[in-house]
């Protein structure tokens, strides 16, 4: 009688063949490291000042994409044009293709930046809410002598809040005229003296 050995449990799959779940929560340090690695692999990265960007955008807006494409066709229509410009038609067309392809990268980076900024704004808002709650609850608990350890913290917070409000308040100009045309009051509360009218010789 022939006996066949049967395995009830199949052999374990190779760990390398098992699909791993995607990482959905990268640490910010890891993101920075990966972005720097990508930047180091880009041959053309030209940081520009806001003024430089505005100048280049203004120059680019003078020609629509349709006009630009037709202008490039002029280069290929006659060799003398390409020779005068010093650029081969195929090189110019490659430059146009590269520009179009990199616009997709820019859109993706803008979307990524917008999402990262939005998430960080939410974190900041949550911290502000938690901080306000901590101050309100701490101020109430500090009234109890048993919680005297909170007193210096609450006092320091009140000082910082008062200082912050002073900085936000705009400075008043005592010489600014009031809406009805009367001179604004001086800092001590008294009305400003009315300037003397010049004497006109008849």
HUNORTA-V380724 format. One record per residue. N is the residue number from 1. RES is the residue in one small letter. PHI is phi in whole degrees, 0 to 359 (none if undefined). Layout:
# HUNORTA-V380724
n->N res->RES phi->PHI
n->N res->RES phi->PHI
This chain:
# HUNORTA-V380724
n->1 res->x phi->none
n->2 res->x phi->266
n->3 res->x phi->248
n->4 res->x phi->259
n->5 res->x phi->281
n->6 res->x phi->247
n->7 res->x phi->263
n->8 res->x phi->288
n->9 res->x phi->256
n->10 res->x phi->293
n->11 res->x phi->298
n->12 res->x phi->296
n->13 res->x phi->290
n->14 res->x phi->296
n->15 res->x phi->300
n->16 res->x phi->291
n->17 res->x phi->274
n->18 res->x phi->280
n->19 res->x phi->295
n->20 res->x phi->268
n->21 res->x phi->296
n->22 res->x phi->293
n->23 res->x phi->281
n->24 res->x phi->243
n->25 res->x phi->217
n->26 res->x phi->285
n->27 res->x phi->290
n->28 res->x phi->301
n->29 res->x phi->296
n->30 res->x phi->292
n->31 res->x phi->297
n->32 res->x phi->300
n->33 res->x phi->297
n->34 res->x phi->291
n->35 res->x phi->296
n->36 res->x phi->294
n->37 res->x phi->294
n->38 res->x phi->296
n->39 res->x phi->297
n->40 res->x phi->292
n->41 res->x phi->266
n->42 res->x phi->266
n->43 res->x phi->284
n->44 res->x phi->241
n->45 res->x phi->230
n->46 res->x phi->241
n->47 res->x phi->296
n->48 res->x phi->238
n->49 res->x phi->284
n->50 res->x phi->304
n->51 res->x phi->295
n->52 res->x phi->297
n->53 res->x phi->298
n->54 res->x phi->297
n->55 res->x phi->296
n->56 res->x phi->294
n->57 res->x phi->295
n->58 res->x phi->297
n->59 res->x phi->292
n->60 res->x phi->288
n->61 res->x phi->291
n->62 res->x phi->293
n->63 res->x phi->233
n->64 res->x phi->286
n->65 res->x phi->298
n->66 res->x phi->293
n->67 res->x phi->296
n->68 res->x phi->297
n->69 res->x phi->297
n->70 res->x phi->293
n->71 res->x phi->294
n->72 res->x phi->293
n->73 res->x phi->296
n->74 res->x phi->297
n->75 res->x phi->297
n->76 res->x phi->277
n->77 res->x phi->283
n->78 res->x phi->212
n->79 res->x phi->297
n->80 res->x phi->298
n->81 res->x phi->292
n->82 res->x phi->298
n->83 res->x phi->293
n->84 res->x phi->293
n->85 res->x phi->283
n->86 res->x phi->83
n->87 res->x phi->228
n->88 res->x phi->287
n->89 res->x phi->303
n->90 res->x phi->293
n->91 res->x phi->292
n->92 res->x phi->293
n->93 res->x phi->295
n->94 res->x phi->295
n->95 res->x phi->298
n->96 res->x phi->295
n->97 res->x phi->296
n->98 res->x phi->298
n->99 res->x phi->300
n->100 res->x phi->295
n->101 res->x phi->291
n->102 res->x phi->285
n->103 res->x phi->297
n->104 res->x phi->294
n->105 res->x phi->295
n->106 res->x phi->299
n->107 res->x phi->298
n->108 res->x phi->294
n->109 res->x phi->294
n->110 res->x phi->297
n->111 res->x phi->297
n->112 res->x phi->295
n->113 res->x phi->298
n->114 res->x phi->298
n->115 res->x phi->293
n->116 res->x phi->293
n->117 res->x phi->297
n->118 res->x phi->298
n->119 res->x phi->297
n->120 res->x phi->287
n->121 res->x phi->296
n->122 res->x phi->296
n->123 res->x phi->298
n->124 res->x phi->296
n->125 res->x phi->294
n->126 res->x phi->295
n->127 res->x phi->296
n->128 res->x phi->297
n->129 res->x phi->295
n->130 res->x phi->296
n->131 res->x phi->298
n->132 res->x phi->295
n->133 res->x phi->296
n->134 res->x phi->297
n->135 res->x phi->294
n->136 res->x phi->296
n->137 res->x phi->292
n->138 res->x phi->297
n->139 res->x phi->296
n->140 res->x phi->290
n->141 res->x phi->290
n->142 res->x phi->293
n->143 res->x phi->290
n->144 res->x phi->275
n->145 res->x phi->304
n->146 res->x phi->293
n->147 res->x phi->250
n->148 res->x phi->298
n->149 res->x phi->297
n->150 res->x phi->277
n->151 res->x phi->303
n->152 res->x phi->298
n->153 res->x phi->292
n->154 res->x phi->293
n->155 res->x phi->297
n->156 res->x phi->294
n->157 res->x phi->296
n->158 res->x phi->297
n->159 res->x phi->296
n->160 res->x phi->295
n->161 res->x phi->295
n->162 res->x phi->296
n->163 res->x phi->295
n->164 res->x phi->294
n->165 res->x phi->293
n->166 res->x phi->296
n->167 res->x phi->292
n->168 res->x phi->282
n->169 res->x phi->286
n->170 res->x phi->290
n->171 res->x phi->287
n->172 res->x phi->265
n->173 res->x phi->266
n->174 res->x phi->294
n->175 res->x phi->268
n->176 res->x phi->288
n->177 res->x phi->290
n->178 res->x phi->282
n->179 res->x phi->302
n->180 res->x phi->277
n->181 res->x phi->95
n->182 res->x phi->284
n->183 res->x phi->293
n->184 res->x phi->291
n->185 res->x phi->293
n->186 res->x phi->285
n->187 res->x phi->304
n->188 res->x phi->276
n->189 res->x phi->100
n->190 res->x phi->282
n->191 res->x phi->293
n->192 res->x phi->290
n->193 res->x phi->294
n->194 res->x phi->283
n->195 res->x phi->295
n->196 res->x phi->291
n->197 res->x phi->284
n->198 res->x phi->291
n->199 res->x phi->279
n->200 res->x phi->259
n->201 res->x phi->279
n->202 res->x phi->285
